Amino acid sequence: MLKYYLCRKLNMSTHTYISDLKKAIGLTVTLKGWVSNKREGKGIAFIVLRDGSGYCQCVVTEENSSALNLEIAQSTTLETSVEITGLVLADEKQIGGVEVQVNTINIVGESIDYPIAKKEHGIEFLMDQRHLWLRSTRQWAIMKIRNTIIFSIHKYFQSEGFVQMDAPIFTGNACEGTSTLFETDFYGAPAYLSQSGQLYGEAMAMAMGKIYTFGPTFRAEKSKTRRHLSEFWMIEPEMAFYDIFQNMDCIEGMLQTVIKDVLDQCQEELKTIGRDTAMLESSLKPFPRMTYDDAVSIIKGEKSVNGIYSIQLLEGEQKAAEAKTAEIDAEIADKEQQINSGGLKKGQINFFTTKIIQLKQERADLEEDLRNIPTWLESARNFTYGDDFGGSDETVLTKLFDSPVMVYDWPHEVKAFYLKRNPNDARFARGVDVLAPEGYGEIVGGGERETNVESLVEKINEHELPMEAFEWYLDLRRYGSVPHSGFGLGLERVVTWICKLKHVRESIPFPRMYGRLTP
């Protein structure tokens, strides 16, 4: 009766998911999935099965199954889909802490000449094969983390009393100017793909108090940097009766909820992608907050953080990278010389070869640092007060911190027309940027919104935007205006930082960016 109950609870009348196997130890289950990896020995086959919920090692022997099942297992190729029935055994040394002793195996769909092999592939090849690349262990882990982040964002806002609302994707006007808009035809009239739902979010907040939108946005920048996508997902809350400081509290609360949930729920996935979690753990403490003026002083090396100055830090990193590069070169040469001298066993050769590959990757990372550090130094030394921050400036600033940094009160000339001026110093707009550490730059931008109609009209004219397109927006100030704030968080940039990815293209299932529209 107990076995029957467990089978019913795990829905094993059809099949069991790998993520449920720990609850099925001692039971015979049916798994359905794809062959992620396979190795063979005499009279035995080991299949690593992937079903979307996780990975599991399945062992096929003639003794526990049959000669036919062993032959089938040995004939399977990478990404063949199979149905396996077997006994679940506890084994903490294996993936997920279990192993399946196979009784039967049936092929559902063959996979012949799967194009993504275990060898190294170029990035363009993998991008062309993105529909298949998603099946790789690393990409699977990234998508699982992305899913956790999305759920955590919804959980945070729903628990804080926000209402999810939806802004239109077709818009008749720009939110921040027309230079980065995709234009399209809307029944004979020009329309644009939304670059932000924020203006509509303000209208919805005047009705609901606290709202958030979560949807796709589009930017037509012809940029191929590692931070840019043409289509990405934005989370944009708007809060009535919030000033800039309450806004920053909300940003910090949301980000820390996300980080905590990833740390709690995605340990295996973080291990899979090799993410050192120390920076994420340190980001659970209060984020440093500073004005633009203070941030500029830190970037230029005029002000220290815990006794450390930016210029000195960068110069020290440059020397350390040069010394480490020389050390790695010597180690590579030594191991290559040992391999070429002969006399090593196959296992030793394989060990040294793997080590050389790791060292060369480490060297490539150091070479990138050595290319970038002079640029960062030049940017720090020559930064012009009043300018917006570029990628180099953000990197220099965040190198001095072990968590995201909040920079607020920016020169109004470099910020959007709808931001409120600082009531104590009109030179500054009450905007805030959240900069992620480790060189990942801006992940959140927001601020307190202007509530004065005359000031908004002045800024719309200054930005040379069509006044008639913003009359509805000005109505929000004419009829019961209140102080309000909000922000926009780029989902893919957050995923990229949390996973410590080298390029944002890995953070979304099918990236759309300059020069990439397929698959």
SULURBEL-V896936 format. One record per backbone hydrogen bond with DSSP energy under -0.5 kcal/mol. CO is the residue of the C=O (numbers start at 1). NH is the residue of the N-H. If there is no record, write none. Layout:
# SULURBEL-V896936
CO:NH, CO:NH
This chain:
# SULURBEL-V896936
1:5, 2:6, 3:7, 4:8, 5:9, 6:10, 7:12, 8:11, 11:14, 11:15, 17:20, 18:21, 20:23, 21:24, 22:25, 24:27, 27:29, 27:88, 29:86, 30:16, 31:84, 33:82, 34:36, 34:50, 35:79, 37:48, 39:46, 41:43, 41:44, 43:62, 44:41, 45:47, 45:60, 46:39, 47:49, 47:58, 48:36, 48:37, 49:56, 50:34, 54:51, 54:52, 56:49, 57:100, 58:47, 58:60, 59:61, 59:102, 60:45, 61:65, 66:70, 67:71, 68:72, 69:73, 70:74, 71:75, 72:76, 73:76, 77:80, 80:35, 81:108, 81:109, 82:33, 83:106, 84:31, 85:103, 85:104, 86:29, 87:89, 87:101, 88:26, 89:99, 91:94, 94:97, 95:98, 97:91, 98:57, 99:89, 99:101, 100:59, 100:102, 101:87, 104:85, 106:83, 109:81, 111:113, 115:117, 122:126, 123:127, 124:128, 125:129, 127:130, 129:132, 129:133, 130:134, 132:135, 133:136, 136:140, 137:141, 138:142, 139:143, 140:144, 141:145, 142:146, 143:147, 144:148, 145:149, 146:150, 147:151, 148:152, 149:153, 150:154, 151:155, 152:156, 153:157, 154:158, 155:159, 156:160, 157:162, 158:161, 163:212, 169:194, 171:192, 177:176, 178:181, 180:220, 181:183, 182:193, 184:191, 185:187, 186:189, 189:186, 191:184, 192:171, 194:218, 197:201, 198:202, 199:203, 200:204, 201:205, 202:206, 203:207, 204:207, 204:208, 205:209, 208:210, 209:240, 210:163, 211:238, 212:165, 213:236, 215:234, 217:232, 221:223, 223:514, 225:228, 226:504, 230:219, 232:217, 233:491, 234:215, 234:236, 235:489, 236:213, 237:487, 238:211, 239:242, 239:485, 243:247, 244:248, 245:249, 246:250, 247:251, 248:252, 249:253, 250:254, 251:255, 252:256, 253:257, 254:258, 255:259, 256:260, 257:261, 258:262, 259:263, 260:264, 261:265, 262:266, 266:270, 267:271, 268:272, 269:273, 270:275, 271:274, 274:276, 275:277, 277:281, 278:282, 279:283, 280:283, 281:284, 282:285, 288:406, 290:408, 291:295, 292:296, 293:297, 294:298, 295:299, 296:300, 297:302, 297:303, 298:301, 298:310, 305:308, 308:305, 309:313, 310:314, 311:315, 312:316, 313:317, 314:318, 315:319, 316:320, 317:321, 318:322, 319:323, 320:324, 321:325, 322:326, 323:327, 324:328, 325:329, 326:330, 327:331, 328:332, 329:333, 330:334, 331:335, 332:336, 333:337, 334:338, 335:339, 336:340, 337:341, 339:342, 345:349, 346:350, 347:351, 348:352, 349:353, 350:354, 351:355, 352:356, 353:357, 354:358, 355:359, 356:360, 357:361, 358:362, 359:363, 360:364, 361:365, 362:366, 363:367, 364:368, 365:369, 366:370, 367:371, 368:372, 369:373, 370:374, 371:375, 372:375, 372:376, 373:377, 374:378, 375:379, 376:380, 377:381, 378:382, 379:383, 380:383, 383:385, 384:387, 390:394, 391:395, 392:396, 393:397, 394:398, 395:399, 397:400, 398:401, 404:288, 405:407, 405:435, 406:290, 407:433, 408:292, 409:292, 410:429, 411:414, 412:415, 416:419, 418:450, 420:430, 422:425, 425:422, 425:428, 427:412, 428:422, 429:410, 429:431, 430:448, 431:409, 432:446, 433:407, 433:435, 434:436, 434:443, 434:444, 435:405, 436:441, 437:440, 441:436, 443:490, 444:434, 445:488, 446:432, 447:486, 448:420, 451:453, 452:456, 453:457, 454:458, 455:459, 456:460, 457:461, 458:462, 459:463, 460:465, 461:464, 466:469, 467:470, 468:471, 470:474, 471:475, 472:476, 473:476, 474:477, 474:478, 475:479, 477:481, 478:480, 483:241, 484:449, 485:239, 486:447, 487:237, 488:445, 489:235, 489:491, 490:494, 491:495, 492:496, 493:497, 494:498, 495:499, 496:500, 496:501, 497:500, 503:506, 504:507, 505:508, 511:513, 512:230, 512:231, 513:516, 516:513
